[in-house]
Amino acid sequence: MPGTLCLTFDDLFVANWVAARPVFAEHDARVTFCVSHLHEATPAQIEGLHLLQSDGHEIACHTRTHPRLKPYLQAHGLDHWLEHEVDRAIAEHRAAGFPARSFACPFHASTPETRAALATRFEIVRAEGPRSLDPANPASRIYSEIPASRCLDNLGVADMQHKAFPGWRRQHTLLDLIARTDGLAVFTGHDIRDRKSGPGFYSTTRQIGRLIAEASNRNVSIQPMSPHK
């Protein structure tokens, strides 16, 4: 098989994710939605997340309140972060019917201590962001197996409307690399919306459809970080 792309979408843009369901279904793509602020979600948002999960998508944990890691640790320490931002989030996810097998680090921030602690709680931890990628060695972010650390660092971005988007030529290069190396790679996005309502991290449904189609044309499958068991 020529490789696997894990598309991940962060935060709590549930209504727009639900609206994008036909895009995923068209290519039989399954993705991971990394959710924070679940304790503030409305009943309609919870229902939408269950609908996405019933489609085969993964609902992953993205901490409870999405704080910036460094100032949080400086103010409160590791144990407090684990208790209030990780373990409480896990409990709330599972109480709502989401297994919370994967975790996505907010702002792609982590430390050796947080990564070690997260590895005891999750099957997969999405860690470093695509901006930290060594451009001379992108294949280092394509995994033939899950590392002992359980950490997967991002290869690419799925926010094609953001100013940091490197362009479709770069996307094609990365997809070709995934196909050639027969491994697993992670891209990160956020919202999926068609309205141009100001700056932000998002893609249009057409752009997400194009990305999935470009992967499918290379026989690269689109799968969640932790598939259903």
Residue frames as a rotation matrix with the C-alpha (Angstrom) as fourth column:
MET 1
0.580 0.814 0.000 0.00
0.814 -0.580 0.000 0.00
0.000 0.000 -1.000 0.00
PRO 2
0.037 -0.684 0.729 1.48
0.655 -0.534 -0.535 3.39
0.755 0.497 0.428 -0.96
GLY 3
-0.884 -0.468 -0.001 0.95
0.294 -0.554 -0.779 5.12
0.364 -0.689 0.627 2.36
THR 4
0.121 0.912 -0.392 -1.51
0.952 0.006 0.308 6.68
0.283 -0.410 -0.867 4.77
LEU 5
-0.689 -0.213 0.693 -2.36
0.082 -0.973 -0.218 10.30
0.720 -0.093 0.688 5.42
CYS 6
-0.198 0.598 -0.777 -3.91
0.980 0.102 -0.171 11.22
-0.023 -0.795 -0.606 8.78
LEU 7
-0.404 0.185 0.896 -5.86
0.184 -0.943 0.278 14.45
0.896 0.277 0.347 8.35
THR 8
-0.346 0.257 -0.903 -6.52
0.938 0.073 -0.339 16.12
-0.021 -0.964 -0.266 11.71
PHE 9
-0.167 0.409 0.897 -8.79
0.231 -0.868 0.439 19.08
0.959 0.281 0.050 12.45
ASP 10
-0.739 -0.357 -0.572 -8.52
0.610 0.007 -0.793 20.95
0.287 -0.934 0.212 15.75
ASP 11
-0.952 0.234 0.195 -10.75
-0.302 -0.806 -0.509 22.75
0.039 -0.543 0.839 18.26
LEU 12
-0.579 0.803 0.139 -14.59
0.399 0.427 -0.811 22.72
-0.711 -0.415 -0.568 18.14
PHE 13
-0.660 0.317 -0.681 -15.83
-0.678 -0.641 0.359 23.70
-0.323 0.699 0.638 14.67
VAL 14
-0.642 0.319 0.697 -18.47
0.127 0.941 -0.313 20.98
-0.756 -0.113 -0.645 14.83
ALA 15
0.415 0.901 -0.123 -21.19
-0.004 -0.133 -0.991 22.45
-0.910 0.412 -0.052 12.62
ASN 16
0.394 -0.338 -0.855 -18.73
-0.889 -0.376 -0.261 23.11
-0.233 0.863 -0.448 9.80
TRP 17
-0.742 -0.641 0.199 -17.14
-0.592 0.765 0.255 19.67
-0.315 0.072 -0.946 10.18
VAL 18
-0.277 0.737 0.616 -20.56
0.231 0.673 -0.702 18.07
-0.933 -0.053 -0.357 9.95
ALA 19
0.623 0.530 -0.576 -21.34
-0.362 -0.458 -0.812 20.13
-0.694 0.714 -0.094 6.86
ALA 20
-0.052 -0.757 -0.651 -18.16
-0.993 -0.028 0.111 18.73
-0.102 0.652 -0.751 5.27
ARG 21
-0.027 0.057 0.998 -19.27
-0.345 0.936 -0.063 15.11
-0.938 -0.346 -0.005 5.69
PRO 22
0.902 0.400 0.164 -20.06
-0.009 0.396 -0.918 14.65
-0.432 0.827 0.360 1.96
VAL 23
0.512 -0.794 -0.328 -16.48
-0.812 -0.324 -0.485 15.63
0.279 0.514 -0.811 1.08
PHE 24
-0.409 -0.668 0.622 -15.09
-0.833 0.552 0.046 12.85
-0.374 -0.500 -0.781 3.26
ALA 25
0.183 0.577 0.796 -17.72
-0.188 0.815 -0.548 10.33
-0.965 -0.050 0.258 2.19
GLU 26
0.798 0.160 -0.581 -17.06
-0.573 -0.097 -0.814 10.91
-0.186 0.982 0.015 -1.51
HIS 27
0.150 -0.846 -0.511 -13.58
-0.689 0.282 -0.668 9.41
0.709 0.452 -0.540 -1.20
ASP 28
0.759 0.211 -0.616 -14.29
0.220 0.807 0.548 7.07
0.613 -0.551 0.566 1.73
ALA 29
-0.316 -0.898 0.306 -11.92
0.043 -0.336 -0.941 9.18
0.948 -0.284 0.145 3.85
ARG 30
0.717 0.426 -0.552 -11.81
0.558 0.124 0.820 8.93
0.417 -0.896 -0.149 7.64
VAL 31
-0.081 -0.724 0.685 -10.16
0.032 -0.689 -0.724 11.71
0.996 -0.037 0.079 9.63
THR 32
-0.228 -0.077 -0.971 -9.45
0.947 0.212 -0.240 12.77
0.224 -0.974 0.024 13.22
PHE 33
0.326 0.387 0.863 -11.20
0.071 -0.920 0.385 15.68
0.943 -0.064 -0.328 14.92
CYS 34
-0.466 -0.635 -0.617 -9.13
0.722 0.131 -0.679 16.89
0.512 -0.762 0.397 17.89
VAL 35
0.316 0.848 0.424 -11.58
0.336 -0.519 0.786 18.48
0.887 -0.106 -0.449 20.31
SER 36
-0.874 -0.406 -0.269 -11.01
0.411 -0.319 -0.854 20.94
0.261 -0.856 0.446 23.14
HIS 37
-0.820 0.547 0.170 -13.64
-0.566 -0.727 -0.389 22.69
-0.089 -0.415 0.906 25.31
LEU 38
-0.657 0.605 -0.449 -15.90
0.195 0.712 0.674 19.64
0.728 0.355 -0.586 25.18
HIS 39
-0.584 0.423 -0.693 -17.31
0.790 0.098 -0.605 20.66
-0.188 -0.901 -0.391 28.58
GLU 40
-0.548 0.376 -0.747 -18.66
-0.180 -0.925 -0.334 23.83
-0.817 -0.048 0.575 26.90
ALA 41
-0.988 0.148 -0.052 -20.12
-0.018 0.224 0.974 22.05
0.156 0.963 -0.219 23.88
THR 42
-0.323 0.945 0.047 -23.82
-0.925 -0.305 -0.227 22.43
-0.200 -0.117 0.973 23.19
PRO 43
0.059 0.428 0.902 -26.11
-0.163 0.895 -0.415 19.41
-0.985 -0.123 0.122 22.85
ALA 44
0.935 0.288 -0.207 -26.14
-0.227 0.041 -0.973 20.02
-0.272 0.957 0.103 19.10
GLN 45
0.218 -0.935 -0.281 -22.32
-0.937 -0.120 -0.327 19.94
0.272 0.335 -0.902 19.01
ILE 46
-0.424 -0.318 0.848 -22.22
-0.629 0.777 -0.023 16.71
-0.652 -0.543 -0.529 21.01
GLU 47
0.518 0.697 0.495 -24.77
-0.034 0.595 -0.803 15.22
-0.855 0.400 0.332 18.61
GLY 48
0.833 -0.241 -0.498 -22.65
-0.550 -0.255 -0.795 16.37
0.065 0.936 -0.345 15.66
LEU 49
-0.222 -0.964 0.148 -19.52
-0.975 0.223 -0.007 14.77
-0.026 -0.146 -0.989 17.09
HIS 50
-0.200 0.226 0.953 -21.41
-0.262 0.925 -0.274 11.50
-0.944 -0.304 -0.126 17.54
LEU 51
0.856 0.515 -0.051 -22.57
-0.150 0.152 -0.977 11.72
-0.495 0.844 0.207 13.94
LEU 52
0.421 -0.793 -0.441 -18.98
-0.864 -0.203 -0.461 12.17
0.276 0.575 -0.770 12.80
GLN 53
-0.468 -0.593 0.655 -17.87
-0.778 0.628 0.012 9.27
-0.419 -0.504 -0.755 14.97
SER 54
0.254 0.648 0.718 -20.63
-0.116 0.757 -0.643 7.08
-0.960 0.080 0.267 13.52
ASP 55
0.883 -0.008 -0.470 -19.22
-0.467 -0.121 -0.876 7.87
-0.050 0.993 -0.111 10.05
GLY 56
0.750 -0.654 -0.097 -15.92
0.633 0.753 -0.180 6.30
0.191 0.074 0.979 11.14
HIS 57
0.220 -0.667 0.712 -14.08
-0.101 -0.741 -0.663 9.50
0.970 0.074 -0.231 12.03
GLU 58
-0.138 -0.378 -0.915 -12.11
0.879 0.380 -0.289 9.73
0.457 -0.844 0.280 15.26
ILE 59
0.736 0.279 0.617 -12.87
-0.078 -0.870 0.487 12.20
0.672 -0.407 -0.618 18.06
ALA 60
0.000 -0.869 -0.495 -9.54
0.750 0.327 -0.575 12.85
0.662 -0.371 0.651 19.79
CYS 61
0.671 0.169 -0.722 -8.52
0.703 -0.455 0.547 14.89
-0.236 -0.874 -0.424 22.83
HIS 62
0.098 -0.584 0.806 -6.98
0.588 -0.619 -0.521 18.37
0.803 0.525 0.283 22.47
THR 63
-0.923 -0.304 -0.236 -6.82
0.330 -0.311 -0.891 19.25
0.198 -0.900 0.387 26.20
ARG 64
-0.175 0.901 -0.397 -9.72
0.939 0.031 -0.342 20.66
-0.296 -0.433 -0.851 28.17
THR 65
0.667 0.480 -0.570 -9.27
0.404 -0.876 -0.264 24.43
-0.626 -0.055 -0.778 27.63
HIS 66
0.627 -0.416 0.658 -6.47
0.709 -0.046 -0.704 24.70
0.324 0.908 0.266 25.04
PRO 67
0.886 -0.332 -0.325 -3.95
-0.074 -0.792 0.606 26.67
-0.458 -0.513 -0.726 27.15
ARG 68
0.547 -0.817 -0.181 -0.46
-0.473 -0.123 -0.872 27.59
0.691 0.563 -0.454 26.02
LEU 69
0.680 -0.184 -0.710 1.81
0.433 0.882 0.186 25.00
0.592 -0.434 0.679 27.54
LYS 70
-0.301 -0.952 -0.049 4.90
0.576 -0.140 -0.805 26.93
0.760 -0.271 0.591 28.67
PRO 71
-0.550 0.095 0.829 3.16
-0.522 -0.814 -0.254 29.63
0.651 -0.573 0.498 30.75
TYR 72
0.600 0.800 -0.024 0.78
-0.517 0.410 0.752 27.03
0.611 -0.438 0.659 32.16
LEU 73
0.499 -0.482 -0.720 3.63
0.590 0.798 -0.125 24.81
0.635 -0.362 0.682 33.36
GLN 74
-0.578 -0.742 0.340 5.47
0.281 -0.572 -0.771 27.82
0.766 -0.350 0.539 34.76
ALA 75
-0.330 0.542 0.773 2.39
-0.733 -0.663 0.152 28.90
0.595 -0.516 0.616 36.71
HIS 76
0.493 0.760 0.424 0.98
-0.866 0.380 0.326 25.56
0.086 -0.528 0.845 37.80
GLY 77
-0.413 -0.742 0.528 3.39
-0.744 0.609 0.274 22.70
-0.525 -0.280 -0.804 37.09
LEU 78
-0.778 -0.019 -0.628 3.15
-0.495 0.633 0.595 19.41
0.386 0.774 -0.502 35.24
ASP 79
-0.886 0.439 -0.151 0.93
0.456 0.762 -0.460 17.55
-0.087 -0.476 -0.875 37.72
HIS 80
-0.332 0.787 -0.520 -1.68
-0.032 -0.560 -0.828 20.32
-0.943 -0.258 0.211 37.64
TRP 81
-0.393 0.134 -0.910 -1.67
-0.896 -0.279 0.346 20.34
-0.208 0.951 0.230 33.82
LEU 82
-0.901 0.017 -0.434 -2.12
-0.143 0.931 0.335 16.58
0.410 0.364 -0.836 33.69
GLU 83
-0.736 0.646 -0.202 -4.95
0.531 0.366 -0.764 16.63
-0.420 -0.670 -0.612 36.22
HIS 84
-0.124 0.752 -0.648 -6.88
0.054 -0.647 -0.761 19.62
-0.991 -0.130 0.039 34.92
GLU 85
-0.018 0.072 -0.997 -6.11
-0.861 -0.509 -0.021 19.70
-0.509 0.858 0.071 31.20
VAL 86
-0.639 -0.290 -0.712 -5.57
-0.659 0.684 0.313 16.06
0.396 0.669 -0.628 30.32
ASP 87
-0.960 0.229 -0.160 -7.22
0.274 0.882 -0.384 13.68
0.054 -0.412 -0.909 32.79
ARG 88
-0.382 0.872 -0.306 -10.34
-0.023 -0.340 -0.940 15.82
-0.924 -0.352 0.150 33.18
ALA 89
-0.194 0.272 -0.943 -10.58
-0.944 -0.313 0.103 16.07
-0.267 0.910 0.318 29.41
ILE 90
-0.869 -0.141 -0.473 -10.24
-0.293 0.919 0.265 12.30
0.397 0.369 -0.840 29.06
ALA 91
-0.810 0.584 -0.053 -12.99
0.381 0.456 -0.804 11.76
-0.445 -0.672 -0.592 31.62
GLU 92
-0.165 0.779 -0.605 -15.30
-0.384 -0.616 -0.688 14.23
-0.908 0.119 0.401 29.90
HIS 93
-0.440 -0.045 -0.897 -14.66
-0.892 0.137 0.431 12.70
0.104 0.989 -0.101 26.48
ARG 94
-0.934 0.028 -0.356 -15.39
0.016 0.999 0.037 9.20
0.357 0.029 -0.934 27.70
ALA 95
-0.635 0.757 -0.156 -18.48
0.234 -0.004 -0.972 10.29
-0.736 -0.654 -0.175 29.61
ALA 96
-0.023 0.605 -0.796 -19.76
-0.697 -0.580 -0.421 11.77
-0.716 0.545 0.435 26.35
GLY 97
0.744 0.368 0.558 -19.05
0.007 0.831 -0.557 8.54
-0.668 0.418 0.615 24.46
PHE 98
0.788 -0.561 -0.253 -15.69
-0.420 -0.190 -0.888 9.34
0.450 0.806 -0.385 22.85
PRO 99
0.829 -0.377 -0.413 -12.81
0.496 0.836 0.236 6.92
0.256 -0.400 0.880 23.62
ALA 100
0.825 -0.554 0.107 -10.03
-0.564 -0.800 0.206 9.57
-0.028 -0.230 -0.973 23.62
ARG 101
0.776 -0.572 0.265 -7.37
0.531 0.820 0.213 7.22
-0.339 -0.025 0.940 22.28
SER 102
-0.029 -0.783 0.622 -5.40
0.899 -0.292 -0.326 10.01
0.436 0.550 0.712 20.58
PHE 103
0.503 0.072 -0.861 -4.16
0.589 -0.758 0.280 13.37
-0.633 -0.648 -0.424 21.81
ALA 104
0.299 -0.398 0.868 -3.16
0.759 -0.452 -0.469 16.50
0.578 0.799 0.167 19.89
CYS 105
-0.269 -0.507 -0.819 -0.86
0.898 -0.440 -0.023 18.99
-0.349 -0.741 0.574 21.62
PRO 106
0.817 0.575 -0.050 -2.27
0.528 -0.780 -0.335 22.54
-0.232 0.247 -0.941 21.43
PHE 107
0.809 -0.493 -0.321 -0.02
-0.556 -0.818 -0.146 24.90
-0.191 0.297 -0.936 19.49
HIS 108
0.717 -0.514 -0.471 2.14
0.049 0.711 -0.702 21.79
0.696 0.480 0.534 18.81
ALA 109
0.036 -0.706 0.708 3.86
-0.802 -0.443 -0.401 22.45
0.596 -0.553 -0.582 22.16
SER 110
0.913 0.168 -0.372 5.32
0.070 0.834 0.548 19.69
0.403 -0.526 0.749 24.32
THR 111
0.175 -0.886 0.430 8.24
-0.980 -0.197 -0.006 18.85
0.090 -0.421 -0.903 26.59
PRO 112
-0.586 -0.418 -0.694 9.99
-0.366 0.901 -0.234 15.55
0.723 0.117 -0.681 27.24
GLU 113
-0.958 0.226 0.176 8.00
-0.103 0.301 -0.948 15.34
-0.267 -0.927 -0.265 30.48
THR 114
-0.103 0.981 -0.164 4.60
-0.757 -0.184 -0.627 16.01
-0.645 0.059 0.762 28.90
ARG 115
0.025 0.088 -0.996 5.30
-0.885 0.465 0.019 13.58
0.464 0.881 0.090 26.07
ALA 116
-0.853 -0.386 -0.351 6.30
-0.186 0.853 -0.487 10.83
0.488 -0.350 -0.799 28.50
ALA 117
-0.757 0.623 0.196 3.18
-0.202 0.062 -0.977 11.38
-0.621 -0.779 0.080 30.59
LEU 118
0.052 0.808 -0.587 0.90
-0.922 -0.187 -0.340 11.51
-0.384 0.558 0.735 27.54
ALA 119
-0.386 -0.289 -0.876 2.37
-0.710 0.699 0.083 8.24
0.589 0.654 -0.475 26.24
THR 120
-0.998 0.057 -0.003 0.95
0.044 0.732 -0.680 6.48
-0.037 -0.679 -0.733 29.32
ARG 121
-0.414 0.898 -0.152 -2.53
-0.125 -0.221 -0.967 7.78
-0.902 -0.381 0.203 28.57
PHE 122
0.518 0.601 -0.609 -2.92
-0.624 -0.222 -0.749 7.68
-0.585 0.768 0.260 24.78
GLU 123
0.568 -0.264 0.780 -2.14
0.540 0.835 -0.110 5.39
-0.622 0.483 0.616 21.88
ILE 124
-0.008 -0.516 0.857 -1.04
0.928 -0.323 -0.186 8.30
0.373 0.793 0.481 19.68
VAL 125
0.332 0.035 -0.943 0.19
0.520 -0.841 0.152 11.78
-0.787 -0.540 -0.297 20.55
ARG 126
0.504 -0.167 0.847 0.35
0.754 -0.393 -0.526 14.38
0.421 0.904 -0.072 17.77
ALA 127
0.293 -0.542 -0.787 3.28
0.768 -0.357 0.531 16.58
-0.569 -0.761 0.312 18.76
GLU 128
-0.528 -0.652 -0.544 5.56
0.271 -0.737 0.619 18.89
-0.805 0.180 0.566 16.73
GLY 129
0.543 0.775 -0.324 4.03
0.010 -0.392 -0.920 21.13
-0.839 0.497 -0.221 14.09
PRO 130
0.693 -0.227 0.684 4.93
0.715 0.338 -0.612 21.36
-0.092 0.913 0.396 10.40
ARG 131
0.895 -0.371 0.246 6.87
-0.280 -0.899 -0.336 24.61
0.346 0.232 -0.909 10.88
SER 132
0.420 -0.772 0.478 9.55
-0.709 0.049 0.703 22.70
-0.566 -0.634 -0.527 12.81
LEU 133
0.869 -0.052 0.492 10.07
0.284 0.867 -0.410 20.24
-0.405 0.496 0.768 9.94
ASP 134
-0.177 -0.964 -0.200 13.62
-0.078 -0.189 0.979 19.99
-0.981 0.189 -0.042 8.61
PRO 135
0.594 0.515 -0.618 13.07
-0.616 -0.202 -0.761 20.89
-0.517 0.833 0.197 4.92
ALA 136
-0.215 -0.762 -0.610 16.06
-0.960 0.280 -0.011 18.77
0.180 0.583 -0.792 3.98
ASN 137
-0.969 -0.163 -0.188 14.55
-0.123 0.970 -0.209 15.66
0.217 -0.179 -0.960 5.58
PRO 138
-0.253 0.950 0.183 10.75
-0.952 -0.279 0.130 15.59
0.174 -0.141 0.975 5.27
ALA 139
0.070 0.268 -0.961 10.81
-0.258 0.935 0.242 11.79
0.963 0.231 0.135 5.22
SER 140
-0.894 -0.420 -0.154 11.67
0.053 0.242 -0.969 11.94
0.445 -0.874 -0.194 8.93
ARG 141
-0.632 0.740 0.229 7.98
-0.660 -0.360 -0.659 12.77
-0.406 -0.568 0.716 9.50
ILE 142
0.258 0.666 -0.700 6.74
-0.835 0.518 0.184 9.68
0.485 0.537 0.690 7.66
TYR 143
-0.239 -0.294 0.925 6.42
-0.898 0.429 -0.096 6.68
-0.368 -0.854 -0.367 9.98
SER 144
-0.453 0.021 -0.891 6.76
-0.515 0.810 0.281 3.04
0.728 0.586 -0.356 9.03
GLU 145
-0.084 0.475 -0.876 5.50
0.706 0.649 0.283 2.16
0.703 -0.595 -0.390 12.53
ILE 146
0.806 0.404 0.432 4.31
-0.024 -0.708 0.706 3.98
0.591 -0.579 -0.561 15.63
PRO 147
-0.209 -0.962 0.176 7.39
-0.275 -0.115 -0.955 5.08
0.939 -0.248 -0.240 17.62
ALA 148
-0.346 -0.005 -0.938 7.92
0.768 0.573 -0.286 3.87
0.540 -0.819 -0.194 21.18
SER 149
-0.975 -0.054 -0.216 7.26
0.167 -0.817 -0.552 7.45
-0.147 -0.574 0.805 22.28
ARG 150
-0.151 0.961 0.233 3.80
0.891 0.235 -0.390 7.22
-0.429 0.149 -0.891 20.63
CYS 151
0.112 0.136 -0.984 4.50
-0.001 -0.991 -0.137 10.70
-0.994 0.017 -0.111 19.22
LEU 152
0.070 -0.044 0.997 3.83
0.987 0.147 -0.063 11.61
-0.144 0.988 0.053 15.60
ASP 153
-0.396 -0.265 -0.879 5.15
0.192 -0.960 0.203 14.95
-0.898 -0.088 0.431 14.39
ASN 154
0.614 0.777 -0.138 3.28
0.089 -0.241 -0.966 16.81
-0.784 0.581 -0.217 11.64
LEU 155
-0.346 -0.653 0.674 4.46
0.805 0.162 0.571 16.66
-0.482 0.740 0.469 8.06
GLY 156
-0.791 0.077 0.608 2.05
0.451 -0.597 0.663 19.16
0.414 0.799 0.437 6.50
VAL 157
-0.807 0.529 -0.263 -0.84
-0.180 -0.645 -0.743 21.58
-0.562 -0.552 0.616 6.86
ALA 158
-0.557 0.721 0.412 -4.51
0.823 0.412 0.392 21.29
0.113 0.557 -0.823 5.94
ASP 159
0.274 0.552 -0.787 -5.35
0.497 -0.782 -0.376 24.99
-0.824 -0.288 -0.488 6.38
MET 160
-0.247 -0.437 0.865 -5.16
0.959 0.018 0.283 25.99
-0.139 0.899 0.415 2.74
GLN 161
0.565 0.489 0.664 -6.70
0.575 -0.811 0.109 29.43
0.592 0.320 -0.740 3.33
HIS 162
0.805 -0.313 -0.504 -4.11
0.347 -0.441 0.828 30.48
-0.482 -0.841 -0.247 5.89
LYS 163
0.823 -0.503 -0.263 -1.24
-0.566 -0.699 -0.437 32.78
0.036 0.509 -0.860 4.97
ALA 164
-0.042 -0.887 0.461 1.25
-0.782 0.316 0.537 30.11
-0.621 -0.338 -0.707 6.08
PHE 165
0.717 0.337 0.610 -0.03
0.063 0.840 -0.538 27.61
-0.694 0.424 0.581 3.48
PRO 166
-0.225 -0.964 -0.144 3.01
-0.114 -0.120 0.986 26.74
-0.968 0.238 -0.082 1.33
GLY 167
-0.125 0.241 -0.963 1.02
-0.952 -0.301 0.048 26.12
-0.279 0.923 0.267 -1.85
TRP 168
0.787 0.587 0.190 -0.23
-0.507 0.791 -0.344 23.16
-0.352 0.175 0.920 -3.82
ARG 169
0.430 -0.703 -0.566 3.13
-0.474 0.357 -0.805 22.32
0.768 0.614 -0.180 -5.36
ARG 170
-0.573 -0.623 0.532 4.42
-0.762 0.167 -0.625 21.65
0.301 -0.764 -0.571 -1.84
GLN 171
0.148 0.703 0.696 1.32
-0.797 0.502 -0.336 19.57
-0.586 -0.505 0.634 -1.04
HIS 172
0.862 0.165 -0.479 1.90
-0.463 0.640 -0.613 17.47
0.206 0.750 0.628 -4.15
THR 173
-0.069 -0.975 -0.212 5.54
-0.584 0.212 -0.783 16.94
0.809 0.069 -0.584 -3.21
LEU 174
-0.557 -0.117 0.823 4.59
-0.817 0.259 -0.516 15.72
-0.153 -0.959 -0.240 0.27
LEU 175
0.507 0.805 0.309 1.85
-0.676 0.593 -0.436 13.45
-0.534 0.012 0.845 -1.04
ASP 176
0.633 -0.377 -0.676 4.27
-0.482 0.491 -0.725 11.96
0.606 0.785 0.129 -3.57
LEU 177
-0.451 -0.865 0.221 6.72
-0.694 0.184 -0.696 11.33
0.561 -0.467 -0.683 -0.75
ILE 178
-0.161 0.485 0.860 4.08
-0.818 0.423 -0.391 9.58
-0.553 -0.766 0.328 1.37
ALA 179
0.819 0.525 -0.233 3.16
-0.553 0.613 -0.564 7.40
-0.153 0.590 0.793 -1.60
ARG 180
0.349 -0.770 -0.534 6.79
-0.489 0.336 -0.805 6.48
0.800 0.542 -0.259 -2.31
THR 181
-0.589 -0.732 0.343 7.80
-0.637 0.159 -0.754 5.75
0.497 -0.663 -0.560 1.26
ASP 182
-0.063 0.612 -0.788 4.77
0.067 0.790 0.609 3.61
0.996 -0.014 -0.091 2.16
GLY 183
-0.802 -0.228 -0.553 4.37
0.551 0.079 -0.831 5.12
0.233 -0.971 0.062 5.62
LEU 184
0.314 0.917 -0.246 2.03
0.926 -0.239 0.292 7.22
0.209 -0.320 -0.924 7.73
ALA 185
-0.814 -0.545 0.202 2.07
0.500 -0.834 -0.232 11.02
0.295 -0.088 0.951 7.93
VAL 186
0.010 0.794 -0.607 -0.02
0.925 -0.239 -0.297 13.66
-0.381 -0.559 -0.737 9.69
PHE 187
-0.643 -0.048 0.765 -1.41
0.380 -0.887 0.264 16.95
0.666 0.460 0.588 8.37
THR 188
-0.502 0.461 -0.731 -3.12
0.755 -0.179 -0.631 19.45
-0.422 -0.869 -0.258 10.68
GLY 189
-0.586 0.415 0.696 -6.06
0.267 -0.712 0.650 21.73
0.765 0.566 0.306 9.92
HIS 190
-0.935 0.324 -0.147 -8.80
0.030 -0.339 -0.940 23.49
-0.354 -0.883 0.307 11.84
ASP 191
-0.057 0.976 -0.209 -12.05
-0.254 -0.216 -0.943 24.87
-0.966 -0.001 0.260 10.48
ILE 192
-0.801 -0.011 0.598 -13.66
0.561 0.331 0.758 23.90
-0.207 0.943 -0.259 7.16
ARG 193
0.127 0.857 -0.500 -15.81
0.427 -0.502 -0.752 26.71
-0.895 -0.118 -0.430 5.78
ASP 194
-0.086 -0.074 0.994 -16.65
0.995 -0.050 0.082 28.34
0.044 0.996 0.078 2.50
ARG 195
0.881 0.432 0.192 -17.42
0.424 -0.902 0.087 31.84
0.211 0.005 -0.977 3.78
LYS 196
-0.169 -0.949 0.267 -14.52
0.698 -0.306 -0.647 34.30
0.696 0.077 0.714 3.65
SER 197
0.780 0.616 0.116 -15.23
0.310 -0.539 0.783 35.86
0.544 -0.575 -0.611 7.03
GLY 198
0.730 -0.551 0.404 -11.78
-0.676 -0.665 0.316 37.11
0.094 -0.504 -0.858 7.95
PRO 199
-0.205 -0.931 -0.301 -8.46
-0.784 0.340 -0.520 35.59
0.586 0.129 -0.800 8.93
GLY 200
0.407 0.285 0.868 -8.09
-0.809 0.554 0.197 32.27
-0.425 -0.782 0.456 10.62
PHE 201
-0.761 -0.627 0.167 -6.95
-0.530 0.749 0.397 28.72
-0.374 0.214 -0.902 10.27
TYR 202
0.199 0.879 0.433 -9.28
-0.222 0.471 -0.854 27.07
-0.955 0.074 0.289 7.78
SER 203
-0.952 -0.292 0.090 -9.82
0.018 0.240 0.971 25.51
-0.305 0.926 -0.224 4.37
THR 204
-0.179 0.908 -0.378 -12.80
-0.974 -0.218 -0.063 25.55
-0.139 0.357 0.924 2.06
THR 205
0.400 0.396 0.826 -14.68
-0.298 0.909 -0.292 22.33
-0.867 -0.129 0.482 1.45
ARG 206
0.974 -0.058 -0.219 -13.43
-0.206 0.184 -0.961 22.40
0.096 0.981 0.167 -2.13
GLN 207
0.155 -0.987 0.044 -9.81
-0.865 -0.157 -0.476 22.62
0.477 0.036 -0.878 -0.96
ILE 208
-0.200 -0.175 0.964 -10.25
-0.746 0.665 -0.034 19.72
-0.635 -0.726 -0.263 1.46
GLY 209
0.757 0.527 0.386 -11.89
-0.130 0.701 -0.702 17.74
-0.640 0.481 0.599 -1.33
ARG 210
0.758 -0.543 -0.361 -8.95
-0.488 -0.104 -0.867 18.52
0.433 0.833 -0.344 -3.60
LEU 211
-0.170 -0.864 0.473 -6.42
-0.983 0.116 -0.142 17.42
0.068 -0.489 -0.869 -0.98
ILE 212
0.048 0.265 0.963 -8.25
-0.438 0.872 -0.218 14.14
-0.898 -0.411 0.157 -0.41
ALA 213
0.942 0.336 0.012 -8.61
-0.121 0.374 -0.919 13.58
-0.313 0.864 0.393 -4.15
GLU 214
0.426 -0.865 -0.264 -4.90
-0.775 -0.199 -0.600 14.26
0.466 0.460 -0.756 -4.74
ALA 215
-0.356 -0.516 0.779 -4.07
-0.846 0.533 -0.033 11.70
-0.398 -0.671 -0.626 -2.05
SER 216
0.375 0.601 0.706 -6.52
-0.218 0.797 -0.563 9.17
-0.901 0.057 0.430 -3.47
ASN 217
0.895 -0.074 -0.439 -5.07
-0.441 0.001 -0.898 9.61
0.067 0.997 -0.031 -6.96
ARG 218
-0.103 -0.990 -0.098 -1.75
-0.848 0.139 -0.511 8.46
0.520 0.031 -0.854 -5.48
ASN 219
0.282 0.352 -0.893 -3.47
0.095 0.916 0.391 5.52
0.955 -0.195 0.225 -3.71
VAL 220
-0.884 -0.461 0.077 -2.68
0.010 -0.183 -0.983 7.16
0.467 -0.868 0.166 -0.37
SER 221
-0.046 0.910 -0.412 -5.45
0.721 0.316 0.617 6.27
0.692 -0.269 -0.670 2.07
ILE 222
-0.410 0.045 0.911 -6.98
-0.475 -0.863 -0.172 8.79
0.779 -0.503 0.376 4.48
GLN 223
0.130 0.367 -0.921 -7.29
0.531 0.759 0.377 7.24
0.837 -0.539 -0.096 7.92
PRO 224
0.866 0.187 0.464 -7.66
-0.269 -0.607 0.748 8.47
0.422 -0.772 -0.475 11.53
MET 225
-0.120 -0.940 0.319 -4.68
-0.862 -0.060 -0.504 8.48
0.493 -0.335 -0.803 13.86
SER 226
-0.868 -0.050 0.495 -6.31
-0.334 0.796 -0.505 5.73
-0.368 -0.603 -0.708 15.95
PRO 227
-0.576 0.685 -0.446 -8.85
-0.471 0.168 0.866 3.81
0.669 0.708 0.226 13.84
HIS 228
0.330 0.802 0.498 -11.93
-0.934 0.199 0.298 2.22
0.140 -0.564 0.814 15.35
LYS 229
-0.821 -0.569 -0.044 -11.33
-0.548 0.807 -0.221 -1.10
0.161 -0.157 -0.974 17.06
